[in-house]
């Protein structure tokens, strides 16, 4: 294909320019009035050129117009090939194969799918505005704060700092090491 060989890529671009510029001026076929050459791919051996085309048609009549344009391209096949040979200056002019390019129509389908997805997202956003949590607002566990109350202690067990003296706490670490 054209992407692997630089010469094939140059020839493909040249073929695209020649066909696109000469379709109206040399062919004078009304069936080709809205045909656009989107891409040309040439094999590495320069024997075959696949010419991808698309057509901007009238709503509801695309299929019939496409068939008429394909028929006109097939009828003009030899004339276009001789124009390419004359303008390109190649020893061997590639055989032209016209292929309808599905990419633009598929792009419209993808755009329609994206619009539908945006509408669904907007509807979900409206539903989220009025939504309420099924459980707590914050479902993650947090450490409980211990509240001191009088019920936790039996009246006499209340300790104060003054109840302890420093002598009550003996340092036993020195005496245990001497044994």
N, C-alpha and C positions, 0 to 999 in steps of 0.2 A: 504494500500500500504506500501511499504518499508519505507517510510519517517516517519510514525507514530509510528511504533513499532521497538525498537532497535534490538530485536531478529530477527524479519523478515528482517531487513536490513543486519544483519550479515549472515543470511542464504542465502539471495539473492546474496551477494558477493561471498559466498562459491560456490553456484550453478554456477555462472558465471565462476569462475576459473575452476571448474571441467569440465564443458561442453567445454570451450574454449581449455583447455589443452588436453582433450581426444578426440576431434573430429578427428584430424588427426591420432593420434596414434592407436585408437581402431576401427575407422569406415572405414578407407581406401577407401573413396568414392571420386572420382575425382570431382564430382559435388559440393562438399563442400570445395574445395581447396581455394577458395577466399572468404569464408564466415567468417564474424567477428561477435562475440557476443558483442553488444554494451551496453546492460543493461539487468538486470533481476529484476523484481518486484514480490514480494511475498505478498499474502494477509495476513492480521493480524492473521487469523486462521491457516496459514501455509498449506492450502489445495491446492492452485493453484499458480504456478510460471509462470509468463508471461516472456518469453525469447525473447528479441528484437534482431534482427540480420540484418545485411546489407551485401552487396556483391559488391566487386569491379569488374565490368564486362568490357567486351570489347565494344568499341563504336559501337552502332547500334544493339548489341546483348543482351543488358541488360535484356530486358523483358523475352526472352527465357531462359537465364541463371538463372534468378530469379525464374522462374517456376520450372526448374529442381532442383535448390537448395532447394526450398520449398518442393518438392516431396521427395528429399533425407532426409530432416529433419523429415518429417512425417514417413518415413519408419524406421528411426533410433530412433524414439521417445521412444520406449520401452527400447532399449539398453541404451540410454542416461539416462533414468530415473533410471534404475538399477545401473548404474555407480554413479549417484548422491546419491542414497540411500546407496551404499557401502562406498563411500568416506565421506559422511556427518554424518553418524551414527545416523540418525533420526529414531524415532519410526515409523513415517509416512512420506513417501517420497511424496513431492508435485507433483501434476499432472502438466506436462509441456505443455505449449501452446506457440508455436512459432509464432511470429508476425514480419512481415517485418518492419524495422525501416525506416520511410520516412524522418527523419530529415536530414541525409546527402544529399539526393537528393534535398530537399527543401533548404538546405544551399547553394548548387550550384546555384539554381535559384535566391536566394537572392543576392549572389555575382554578378551574371550577371546583376541584376537590379541596384546594386550599381555602377558597371562599367559604365553602360549606363547613370546613373545620373551624374557621374564624367565627362563624355564626354560632356553632355549638359551644365554642369557648366563651363567647359573650353571654349565652344563655346560662352556662354553668357559673359564670361570675355573678350574674344576677341572683341565681339560687344561693350562692355562697353568702351574699350580703345578708340574707334573712335566716341563714342556717344557725342552729344552736347546737352546742356540743351534747353528745349523748351521755357523757359522764362528766367528770370534772374538767374545768377549763385547762388545767395543767395536770396531765395524767402521770407525771413523773414523781416518784417517791422522794420525799425530802425528810431530813432528820427532824424528829419531833422536838419541840421546845418543851423542856420540863418546867411545869409551873409549880411553884411552891405553894402549898396550901396547908392550913392547920390540920386537915384530916390525915395527912401523911405521917404525922408524928404523934406519939402519945405524950401528953403534957409534960412529963418529967424528963423526956429524952432531949429536950432542947439544950443545945450546947452553946456556950459563948466562949470567946477567946480567953476571957479572964479565968475560966475554970481550969486551964492547963498551965502548968509551970514548966520551966525549962528543966528542972531536976527530974521530972517524971520521965523524960526521954534520955536514957543512958546510952552512951556510946559503947556498944558491945563488940565492935569490930576489933579493938585492941586486945580485949581479954580473950577472944576466941583464937587469936593467932598465937598465943603463948603456950597452949597445951601441947 
